[in-house]
Structure formats: structure tokens, C-alpha cells
Amino acid sequence: MSDVAYLGILVGIIAVIALVTVPALLRKRCRKCNVRNSLDARVCRECGAAFPDDDASGAA
Ligand SMILES: [Zn+2]
């Protein structure tokens, strides 16, 4: 019984961490005003600053 409870707690903690972390990773932050924009945004929704197309990955 305690094994199931332990697993449930572990999964719950992992789920909470994922829920907190993933949205932040899926957003890019404006360098000018620090507002978070969606990944496919070309310009900042707050100040209109342009985002570079690719960050660090050299994918064509
Ligand atoms: Zn901005």
C-alpha cells in the first residue's frame, strides 16, 4: 500500500514540476521588455521588438 502512495506522490511532484517548467521553456522572453511571447511569435507583443529566427541551434 505504501508503495502505491509513494509512487503517487512521486508522479504528483513530477507533474507539478513539469507544469511549472514546460510553459516557461515554451516561451521566449523579449530582450527589451522581458515580456514572454509564444514560440512562433516573430515580434514582441508588448514592444514590437523583432526576435531572431533561430536561437542557438544551427538547424536550417
Ligand atoms: Zn518586448
N, CA, C, O and the ligand as a Tripos MOL2 file, in Angstrom:
@<TRIPOS>MOLECULE
protein
  241   239    61     0     0
PROTEIN
NO_CHARGES

@<TRIPOS>ATOM
      1 N           0.8440   -1.2040    0.0000 N.3       1 MET1
      2 CA          0.0000    0.0000    0.0000 C.3       1 MET1
      3 C           0.8750    1.2480    0.0000 C.2       1 MET1
      4 O           0.6170    2.1930   -0.7450 O.2       1 MET1
      5 N           1.8910    1.2500    0.8210 N.am      2 SER2
      6 CA          2.7440    2.4390    0.8890 C.3       2 SER2
      7 C           3.4970    2.6440   -0.4170 C.2       2 SER2
      8 O           3.8530    3.7690   -0.7690 O.2       2 SER2
      9 N           3.7360    1.5520   -1.1300 N.am      3 ASP3
     10 CA          4.4220    1.6910   -2.4070 C.3       3 ASP3
     11 C           3.5800    2.4940   -3.3930 C.2       3 ASP3
     12 O           4.0890    3.3570   -4.1080 O.2       3 ASP3
     13 N           2.2950    2.1960   -3.4160 N.am      4 VAL4
     14 CA          1.4070    2.9100   -4.3320 C.3       4 VAL4
     15 C           1.3250    4.3830   -3.9470 C.2       4 VAL4
     16 O           1.3520    5.2570   -4.8130 O.2       4 VAL4
     17 N           1.2240    4.6550   -2.6630 N.am      5 ALA5
     18 CA          1.1590    6.0450   -2.2100 C.3       5 ALA5
     19 C           2.4520    6.7750   -2.5600 C.2       5 ALA5
     20 O           2.4220    7.9320   -2.9780 O.2       5 ALA5
     21 N           3.5650    6.1100   -2.3920 N.am      6 TYR6
     22 CA          4.8610    6.7170   -2.6940 C.3       6 TYR6
     23 C           4.9670    7.0520   -4.1800 C.2       6 TYR6
     24 O           5.4110    8.1360   -4.5590 O.2       6 TYR6
     25 N           4.5470    6.0920   -5.0140 N.am      7 LEU7
     26 CA          4.5680    6.3300   -6.4600 C.3       7 LEU7
     27 C           3.6540    7.4910   -6.8300 C.2       7 LEU7
     28 O           4.0010    8.3240   -7.6670 O.2       7 LEU7
     29 N           2.4870    7.5390   -6.2020 N.am      8 GLY8
     30 CA          1.5530    8.6190   -6.4910 C.3       8 GLY8
     31 C           2.1290    9.9740   -6.1400 C.2       8 GLY8
     32 O           1.9630   10.9450   -6.8770 O.2       8 GLY8
     33 N           2.8070   10.0290   -5.0070 N.am      9 ILE9
     34 CA          3.4130   11.2970   -4.5990 C.3       9 ILE9
     35 C           4.5230   11.6900   -5.5660 C.2       9 ILE9
     36 O           4.6470   12.8570   -5.9380 O.2       9 ILE9
     37 N           5.3220   10.7170   -5.9670 N.am     10 LEU10
     38 CA          6.4060   10.9940   -6.9150 C.3      10 LEU10
     39 C           5.8610   11.5280   -8.2320 C.2      10 LEU10
     40 O           6.3340   12.5360   -8.7570 O.2      10 LEU10
     41 N           4.8580   10.8330   -8.7530 N.am     11 VAL11
     42 CA          4.2650   11.2620  -10.0190 C.3      11 VAL11
     43 C           3.6530   12.6480   -9.8690 C.2      11 VAL11
     44 O           3.7510   13.4700  -10.7800 O.2      11 VAL11
     45 N           3.0300   12.9110   -8.7390 N.am     12 GLY12
     46 CA          2.4320   14.2240   -8.4990 C.3      12 GLY12
     47 C           3.4820   15.3130   -8.4860 C.2      12 GLY12
     48 O           3.2920   16.3740   -9.0810 O.2      12 GLY12
     49 N           4.5940   15.0560   -7.8080 N.am     13 ILE13
     50 CA          5.6600   16.0590   -7.7490 C.3      13 ILE13
     51 C           6.2260   16.3140   -9.1440 C.2      13 ILE13
     52 O           6.4490   17.4600   -9.5360 O.2      13 ILE13
     53 N           6.4550   15.2300   -9.8870 N.am     14 ILE14
     54 CA          6.9970   15.3850  -11.2400 C.3      14 ILE14
     55 C           6.0210   16.1640  -12.1210 C.2      14 ILE14
     56 O           6.4300   17.0040  -12.9230 O.2      14 ILE14
     57 N           4.7380   15.8780  -11.9650 N.am     15 ALA15
     58 CA          3.7350   16.5710  -12.7750 C.3      15 ALA15
     59 C           3.7250   18.0590  -12.4500 C.2      15 ALA15
     60 O           3.6200   18.8950  -13.3470 O.2      15 ALA15
     61 N           3.8350   18.3850  -11.1730 N.am     16 VAL16
     62 CA          3.8330   19.8020  -10.7850 C.3      16 VAL16
     63 C           5.0580   20.5080  -11.3450 C.2      16 VAL16
     64 O           4.9640   21.6210  -11.8630 O.2      16 VAL16
     65 N           6.2100   19.8510  -11.2350 N.am     17 ILE17
     66 CA          7.4390   20.4650  -11.7590 C.3      17 ILE17
     67 C           7.3260   20.6690  -13.2630 C.2      17 ILE17
     68 O           7.7210   21.7100  -13.7880 O.2      17 ILE17
     69 N           6.7820   19.6630  -13.9550 N.am     18 ALA18
     70 CA          6.6360   19.7730  -15.4010 C.3      18 ALA18
     71 C           5.6830   20.9160  -15.7610 C.2      18 ALA18
     72 O           5.9340   21.6790  -16.6940 O.2      18 ALA18
     73 N           4.5980   21.0190  -15.0120 N.am     19 LEU19
     74 CA          3.6180   22.0600  -15.3070 C.3      19 LEU19
     75 C           4.2150   23.4430  -15.0870 C.2      19 LEU19
     76 O           3.8550   24.3980  -15.7740 O.2      19 LEU19
     77 N           5.1240   23.5440  -14.1300 N.am     20 VAL20
     78 CA          5.7320   24.8440  -13.8570 C.3      20 VAL20
     79 C           6.8220   25.1530  -14.8660 C.2      20 VAL20
     80 O           6.9960   26.3030  -15.2700 O.2      20 VAL20
     81 N           7.5610   24.1160  -15.2750 N.am     21 THR21
     82 CA          8.7500   24.3360  -16.0980 C.3      21 THR21
     83 C           8.4270   24.4410  -17.5750 C.2      21 THR21
     84 O           8.9490   25.3170  -18.2650 O.2      21 THR21
     85 N           7.5690   23.5530  -18.0710 N.am     22 VAL22
     86 CA          7.3470   23.4630  -19.5070 C.3      22 VAL22
     87 C           6.8160   24.7630  -20.1180 C.2      22 VAL22
     88 O           7.3440   25.1800  -21.1490 O.2      22 VAL22
     89 N           5.8180   25.4200  -19.5560 N.am     23 PRO23
     90 CA          5.3480   26.6540  -20.1700 C.3      23 PRO23
     91 C           6.4410   27.7050  -20.2640 C.2      23 PRO23
     92 O           6.4780   28.4740  -21.2250 O.2      23 PRO23
     93 N           7.3280   27.7490  -19.2860 N.am     24 ALA24
     94 CA          8.4080   28.7260  -19.3340 C.3      24 ALA24
     95 C           9.3780   28.3840  -20.4530 C.2      24 ALA24
     96 O           9.9330   29.2830  -21.0850 O.2      24 ALA24
     97 N           9.5920   27.0970  -20.7080 N.am     25 LEU25
     98 CA         10.5040   26.6930  -21.7670 C.3      25 LEU25
     99 C           9.8860   26.9330  -23.1390 C.2      25 LEU25
    100 O          10.5930   27.1270  -24.1280 O.2      25 LEU25
    101 N           8.5680   26.9160  -23.1820 N.am     26 LEU26
    102 CA          7.8960   27.0680  -24.4690 C.3      26 LEU26
    103 C           7.6720   28.5400  -24.8160 C.2      26 LEU26
    104 O           7.0370   28.8660  -25.8190 O.2      26 LEU26
    105 N           8.1880   29.3910  -23.9950 N.am     27 ARG27
    106 CA          8.0340   30.8160  -24.2720 C.3      27 ARG27
    107 C           9.4140   31.4200  -24.4890 C.2      27 ARG27
    108 O          10.4110   30.9440  -23.9460 O.2      27 ARG27
    109 N           9.4520   32.4600  -25.2800 N.am     28 LYS28
    110 CA         10.7050   33.1810  -25.3640 C.3      28 LYS28
    111 C          10.4820   34.5910  -24.8410 C.2      28 LYS28
    112 O           9.4280   35.1990  -25.0330 O.2      28 LYS28
    113 N          11.4800   35.0670  -24.1960 N.am     29 ARG29
    114 CA         11.3480   36.3340  -23.4930 C.3      29 ARG29
    115 C          11.9650   37.4550  -24.3060 C.2      29 ARG29
    116 O          13.0420   37.3070  -24.8830 O.2      29 ARG29
    117 N          11.2780   38.5550  -24.3390 N.am     30 CYS30
    118 CA         11.7660   39.7180  -25.0620 C.3      30 CYS30
    119 C          12.9820   40.2960  -24.3520 C.2      30 CYS30
    120 O          12.9880   40.4330  -23.1290 O.2      30 CYS30
    121 N          14.0030   40.6300  -25.1150 N.am     31 ARG31
    122 CA         15.2100   41.1850  -24.5000 C.3      31 ARG31
    123 C          14.9990   42.6260  -24.0700 C.2      31 ARG31
    124 O          15.7050   43.1380  -23.2010 O.2      31 ARG31
    125 N          14.0420   43.2600  -24.6720 N.am     32 LYS32
    126 CA         13.8410   44.6710  -24.3450 C.3      32 LYS32
    127 C          12.9660   44.8430  -23.1160 C.2      32 LYS32
    128 O          13.3290   45.5640  -22.1860 O.2      32 LYS32
    129 N          11.8190   44.1860  -23.1090 N.am     33 CYS33
    130 CA         10.8550   44.4490  -22.0430 C.3      33 CYS33
    131 C          10.5820   43.2300  -21.1740 C.2      33 CYS33
    132 O           9.7810   43.2980  -20.2420 O.2      33 CYS33
    133 N          11.2520   42.0970  -21.4790 N.am     34 ASN34
    134 CA         11.1210   40.8910  -20.6460 C.3      34 ASN34
    135 C           9.7190   40.3010  -20.6330 C.2      34 ASN34
    136 O           9.3870   39.5260  -19.7360 O.2      34 ASN34
    137 N           8.9120   40.6440  -21.5880 N.am     35 VAL35
    138 CA          7.5960   40.0320  -21.6920 C.3      35 VAL35
    139 C           7.7270   38.6970  -22.4080 C.2      35 VAL35
    140 O           8.4720   38.5770  -23.3800 O.2      35 VAL35
    141 N           7.0010   37.6920  -21.9230 N.am     36 ARG36
    142 CA          7.0580   36.3880  -22.5580 C.3      36 ARG36
    143 C           6.1140   36.3430  -23.7470 C.2      36 ARG36
    144 O           4.9540   36.7460  -23.6610 O.2      36 ARG36
    145 N           6.6340   35.8450  -24.8490 N.am     37 ASN37
    146 CA          5.8340   35.6890  -26.0570 C.3      37 ASN37
    147 C           5.8040   34.2260  -26.4640 C.2      37 ASN37
    148 O           6.6450   33.4440  -26.0220 O.2      37 ASN37
    149 N           4.8600   33.8520  -27.2900 N.am     38 SER38
    150 CA          4.7960   32.4780  -27.7590 C.3      38 SER38
    151 C           5.9760   32.1930  -28.6750 C.2      38 SER38
    152 O           6.5920   33.1020  -29.2310 O.2      38 SER38
    153 N           6.2790   30.8840  -28.8200 N.am     39 LEU39
    154 CA          7.4730   30.4900  -29.5700 C.3      39 LEU39
    155 C           7.4140   30.9240  -31.0230 C.2      39 LEU39
    156 O           8.4470   31.2270  -31.6220 O.2      39 LEU39
    157 N           6.2330   30.9570  -31.5900 N.am     40 ASP40
    158 CA          6.1380   31.2830  -33.0060 C.3      40 ASP40
    159 C           5.9840   32.7820  -33.2570 C.2      40 ASP40
    160 O           5.7610   33.2080  -34.3900 O.2      40 ASP40
    161 N           6.1020   33.5570  -32.2220 N.am     41 ALA41
    162 CA          5.9840   34.9950  -32.3870 C.3      41 ALA41
    163 C           7.2220   35.5380  -33.1000 C.2      41 ALA41
    164 O           8.3520   35.1890  -32.7580 O.2      41 ALA41
    165 N           6.9950   36.3840  -34.0820 N.am     42 ARG42
    166 CA          8.1170   36.9940  -34.8040 C.3      42 ARG42
    167 C           8.5470   38.2940  -34.1350 C.2      42 ARG42
    168 O           9.7190   38.6690  -34.1520 O.2      42 ARG42
    169 N           7.5710   38.9640  -33.5510 N.am     43 VAL43
    170 CA          7.8670   40.2150  -32.8610 C.3      43 VAL43
    171 C           7.2230   40.1750  -31.4770 C.2      43 VAL43
    172 O           6.2560   39.4480  -31.2510 O.2      43 VAL43
    173 N           7.7610   40.9490  -30.5750 N.am     44 CYS44
    174 CA          7.2340   41.0190  -29.2180 C.3      44 CYS44
    175 C           5.8430   41.6340  -29.2380 C.2      44 CYS44
    176 O           5.6040   42.6390  -29.9070 O.2      44 CYS44
    177 N           4.9290   41.0170  -28.4940 N.am     45 ARG45
    178 CA          3.5650   41.5250  -28.4920 C.3      45 ARG45
    179 C           3.4380   42.7780  -27.6500 C.2      45 ARG45
    180 O           2.4260   43.4780  -27.7030 O.2      45 ARG45
    181 N           4.4610   43.0530  -26.8810 N.am     46 GLU46
    182 CA          4.3880   44.2120  -25.9940 C.3      46 GLU46
    183 C           5.0460   45.4380  -26.6140 C.2      46 GLU46
    184 O           4.4480   46.5120  -26.6700 O.2      46 GLU46
    185 N           6.2890   45.2680  -27.0800 N.am     47 CYS47
    186 CA          7.0340   46.4340  -27.5620 C.3      47 CYS47
    187 C           7.3190   46.3570  -29.0580 C.2      47 CYS47
    188 O           7.7980   47.3260  -29.6480 O.2      47 CYS47
    189 N           7.0290   45.2080  -29.6810 N.am     48 GLY48
    190 CA          7.2000   45.1000  -31.1200 C.3      48 GLY48
    191 C           8.6160   44.8180  -31.5590 C.2      48 GLY48
    192 O           8.9120   44.8770  -32.7520 O.2      48 GLY48
    193 N           9.5060   44.5110  -30.6220 N.am     49 ALA49
    194 CA         10.8840   44.1950  -30.9900 C.3      49 ALA49
    195 C          10.9260   42.8630  -31.7300 C.2      49 ALA49
    196 O          10.1950   41.9340  -31.3850 O.2      49 ALA49
    197 N          11.7850   42.7700  -32.7510 N.am     50 ALA50
    198 CA         11.8660   41.5520  -33.5440 C.3      50 ALA50
    199 C          12.7160   40.5140  -32.8320 C.2      50 ALA50
    200 O          13.7340   40.8340  -32.2190 O.2      50 ALA50
    201 N          12.2740   39.2480  -32.9260 N.am     51 PHE51
    202 CA         13.0530   38.1390  -32.3720 C.3      51 PHE51
    203 C          13.9170   37.5430  -33.4730 C.2      51 PHE51
    204 O          13.5100   37.4940  -34.6340 O.2      51 PHE51
    205 N          15.1020   37.0940  -33.1080 N.am     52 PRO52
    206 CA         15.9100   36.3450  -34.0760 C.3      52 PRO52
    207 C          15.2300   35.0270  -34.4050 C.2      52 PRO52
    208 O          14.5930   34.4200  -33.5440 O.2      52 PRO52
    209 N          15.3630   34.5820  -35.6470 N.am     53 ASP53
    210 CA         14.6510   33.3900  -36.0920 C.3      53 ASP53
    211 C          15.0900   32.1430  -35.3640 C.2      53 ASP53
    212 O          14.2570   31.3910  -34.8600 O.2      53 ASP53
    213 N          16.3890   31.9150  -35.3010 N.am     54 ASP54
    214 CA         16.8660   30.7310  -34.5950 C.3      54 ASP54
    215 C          17.7940   31.1620  -33.4670 C.2      54 ASP54
    216 O          18.5720   32.1070  -33.6020 O.2      54 ASP54
    217 N          17.6930   30.4510  -32.3620 N.am     55 ASP55
    218 CA         18.4480   30.8460  -31.1700 C.3      55 ASP55
    219 C          19.8760   30.3080  -31.2170 C.2      55 ASP55
    220 O          20.7870   31.0020  -31.6670 O.2      55 ASP55
    221 N          20.0730   29.0800  -30.7570 N.am     56 ALA56
    222 CA         21.4220   28.5350  -30.6870 C.3      56 ALA56
    223 C          21.5780   27.3350  -31.6180 C.2      56 ALA56
    224 O          22.6860   27.0080  -32.0430 O.2      56 ALA56
    225 N          20.4650   26.6870  -31.9270 N.am     57 SER57
    226 CA         20.5450   25.5130  -32.7650 C.3      57 SER57
    227 C          20.7850   25.9170  -34.2140 C.2      57 SER57
    228 O          20.1550   26.8440  -34.7240 O.2      57 SER57
    229 N          21.6880   25.2230  -34.8610 N.am     58 GLY58
    230 CA         22.0150   25.5850  -36.2320 C.3      58 GLY58
    231 C          21.1440   24.8770  -37.2260 C.2      58 GLY58
    232 O          21.5670   24.6530  -38.3610 O.2      58 GLY58
    233 N          19.9370   24.5130  -36.8420 N.am     59 ALA59
    234 CA         19.0440   23.8140  -37.7570 C.3      59 ALA59
    235 C          18.6410   24.7480  -38.8960 C.2      59 ALA59
    236 O          18.2980   25.9090  -38.6740 O.2      59 ALA59
    237 N          18.6890   24.2250  -40.0990 N.am     60 ALA60
    238 CA         18.3630   25.0570  -41.2490 C.3      60 ALA60
    239 C          16.8750   25.1580  -41.4310 C.2      60 ALA60
    240 O          16.4100   25.8230  -42.3560 O.2      60 ALA60
    241 ZN          9.2410   43.4240  -25.8680 Zn       61 ZN61
@<TRIPOS>BOND
     1     1     2 1
     2     2     3 1
     3     3     4 2
     4     3     5 am
     5     5     6 1
     6     6     7 1
     7     7     8 2
     8     7     9 am
     9     9    10 1
    10    10    11 1
    11    11    12 2
    12    11    13 am
    13    13    14 1
    14    14    15 1
    15    15    16 2
    16    15    17 am
    17    17    18 1
    18    18    19 1
    19    19    20 2
    20    19    21 am
    21    21    22 1
    22    22    23 1
    23    23    24 2
    24    23    25 am
    25    25    26 1
    26    26    27 1
    27    27    28 2
    28    27    29 am
    29    29    30 1
    30    30    31 1
    31    31    32 2
    32    31    33 am
    33    33    34 1
    34    34    35 1
    35    35    36 2
    36    35    37 am
    37    37    38 1
    38    38    39 1
    39    39    40 2
    40    39    41 am
    41    41    42 1
    42    42    43 1
    43    43    44 2
    44    43    45 am
    45    45    46 1
    46    46    47 1
    47    47    48 2
    48    47    49 am
    49    49    50 1
    50    50    51 1
    51    51    52 2
    52    51    53 am
    53    53    54 1
    54    54    55 1
    55    55    56 2
    56    55    57 am
    57    57    58 1
    58    58    59 1
    59    59    60 2
    60    59    61 am
    61    61    62 1
    62    62    63 1
    63    63    64 2
    64    63    65 am
    65    65    66 1
    66    66    67 1
    67    67    68 2
    68    67    69 am
    69    69    70 1
    70    70    71 1
    71    71    72 2
    72    71    73 am
    73    73    74 1
    74    74    75 1
    75    75    76 2
    76    75    77 am
    77    77    78 1
    78    78    79 1
    79    79    80 2
    80    79    81 am
    81    81    82 1
    82    82    83 1
    83    83    84 2
    84    83    85 am
    85    85    86 1
    86    86    87 1
    87    87    88 2
    88    87    89 am
    89    89    90 1
    90    90    91 1
    91    91    92 2
    92    91    93 am
    93    93    94 1
    94    94    95 1
    95    95    96 2
    96    95    97 am
    97    97    98 1
    98    98    99 1
    99    99   100 2
   100    99   101 am
   101   101   102 1
   102   102   103 1
   103   103   104 2
   104   103   105 am
   105   105   106 1
   106   106   107 1
   107   107   108 2
   108   107   109 am
   109   109   110 1
   110   110   111 1
   111   111   112 2
   112   111   113 am
   113   113   114 1
   114   114   115 1
   115   115   116 2
   116   115   117 am
   117   117   118 1
   118   118   119 1
   119   119   120 2
   120   119   121 am
   121   121   122 1
   122   122   123 1
   123   123   124 2
   124   123   125 am
   125   125   126 1
   126   126   127 1
   127   127   128 2
   128   127   129 am
   129   129   130 1
   130   130   131 1
   131   131   132 2
   132   131   133 am
   133   133   134 1
   134   134   135 1
   135   135   136 2
   136   135   137 am
   137   137   138 1
   138   138   139 1
   139   139   140 2
   140   139   141 am
   141   141   142 1
   142   142   143 1
   143   143   144 2
   144   143   145 am
   145   145   146 1
   146   146   147 1
   147   147   148 2
   148   147   149 am
   149   149   150 1
   150   150   151 1
   151   151   152 2
   152   151   153 am
   153   153   154 1
   154   154   155 1
   155   155   156 2
   156   155   157 am
   157   157   158 1
   158   158   159 1
   159   159   160 2
   160   159   161 am
   161   161   162 1
   162   162   163 1
   163   163   164 2
   164   163   165 am
   165   165   166 1
   166   166   167 1
   167   167   168 2
   168   167   169 am
   169   169   170 1
   170   170   171 1
   171   171   172 2
   172   171   173 am
   173   173   174 1
   174   174   175 1
   175   175   176 2
   176   175   177 am
   177   177   178 1
   178   178   179 1
   179   179   180 2
   180   179   181 am
   181   181   182 1
   182   182   183 1
   183   183   184 2
   184   183   185 am
   185   185   186 1
   186   186   187 1
   187   187   188 2
   188   187   189 am
   189   189   190 1
   190   190   191 1
   191   191   192 2
   192   191   193 am
   193   193   194 1
   194   194   195 1
   195   195   196 2
   196   195   197 am
   197   197   198 1
   198   198   199 1
   199   199   200 2
   200   199   201 am
   201   201   202 1
   202   202   203 1
   203   203   204 2
   204   203   205 am
   205   205   206 1
   206   206   207 1
   207   207   208 2
   208   207   209 am
   209   209   210 1
   210   210   211 1
   211   211   212 2
   212   211   213 am
   213   213   214 1
   214   214   215 1
   215   215   216 2
   216   215   217 am
   217   217   218 1
   218   218   219 1
   219   219   220 2
   220   219   221 am
   221   221   222 1
   222   222   223 1
   223   223   224 2
   224   223   225 am
   225   225   226 1
   226   226   227 1
   227   227   228 2
   228   227   229 am
   229   229   230 1
   230   230   231 1
   231   231   232 2
   232   231   233 am
   233   233   234 1
   234   234   235 1
   235   235   236 2
   236   235   237 am
   237   237   238 1
   238   238   239 1
   239   239   240 2
@<TRIPOS>SUBSTRUCTURE
     1 MET1         2 RESIDUE 1 A MET
     2 SER2         6 RESIDUE 1 A SER
     3 ASP3        10 RESIDUE 1 A ASP
     4 VAL4        14 RESIDUE 1 A VAL
     5 ALA5        18 RESIDUE 1 A ALA
     6 TYR6        22 RESIDUE 1 A TYR
     7 LEU7        26 RESIDUE 1 A LEU
     8 GLY8        30 RESIDUE 1 A GLY
     9 ILE9        34 RESIDUE 1 A ILE
    10 LEU10       38 RESIDUE 1 A LEU
    11 VAL11       42 RESIDUE 1 A VAL
    12 GLY12       46 RESIDUE 1 A GLY
    13 ILE13       50 RESIDUE 1 A ILE
    14 ILE14       54 RESIDUE 1 A ILE
    15 ALA15       58 RESIDUE 1 A ALA
    16 VAL16       62 RESIDUE 1 A VAL
    17 ILE17       66 RESIDUE 1 A ILE
    18 ALA18       70 RESIDUE 1 A ALA
    19 LEU19       74 RESIDUE 1 A LEU
    20 VAL20       78 RESIDUE 1 A VAL
    21 THR21       82 RESIDUE 1 A THR
    22 VAL22       86 RESIDUE 1 A VAL
    23 PRO23       90 RESIDUE 1 A PRO
    24 ALA24       94 RESIDUE 1 A ALA
    25 LEU25       98 RESIDUE 1 A LEU
    26 LEU26      102 RESIDUE 1 A LEU
    27 ARG27      106 RESIDUE 1 A ARG
    28 LYS28      110 RESIDUE 1 A LYS
    29 ARG29      114 RESIDUE 1 A ARG
    30 CYS30      118 RESIDUE 1 A CYS
    31 ARG31      122 RESIDUE 1 A ARG
    32 LYS32      126 RESIDUE 1 A LYS
    33 CYS33      130 RESIDUE 1 A CYS
    34 ASN34      134 RESIDUE 1 A ASN
    35 VAL35      138 RESIDUE 1 A VAL
    36 ARG36      142 RESIDUE 1 A ARG
    37 ASN37      146 RESIDUE 1 A ASN
    38 SER38      150 RESIDUE 1 A SER
    39 LEU39      154 RESIDUE 1 A LEU
    40 ASP40      158 RESIDUE 1 A ASP
    41 ALA41      162 RESIDUE 1 A ALA
    42 ARG42      166 RESIDUE 1 A ARG
    43 VAL43      170 RESIDUE 1 A VAL
    44 CYS44      174 RESIDUE 1 A CYS
    45 ARG45      178 RESIDUE 1 A ARG
    46 GLU46      182 RESIDUE 1 A GLU
    47 CYS47      186 RESIDUE 1 A CYS
    48 GLY48      190 RESIDUE 1 A GLY
    49 ALA49      194 RESIDUE 1 A ALA
    50 ALA50      198 RESIDUE 1 A ALA
    51 PHE51      202 RESIDUE 1 A PHE
    52 PRO52      206 RESIDUE 1 A PRO
    53 ASP53      210 RESIDUE 1 A ASP
    54 ASP54      214 RESIDUE 1 A ASP
    55 ASP55      218 RESIDUE 1 A ASP
    56 ALA56      222 RESIDUE 1 A ALA
    57 SER57      226 RESIDUE 1 A SER
    58 GLY58      230 RESIDUE 1 A GLY
    59 ALA59      234 RESIDUE 1 A ALA
    60 ALA60      238 RESIDUE 1 A ALA
    61 ZN61       241 GROUP 0 **** ****
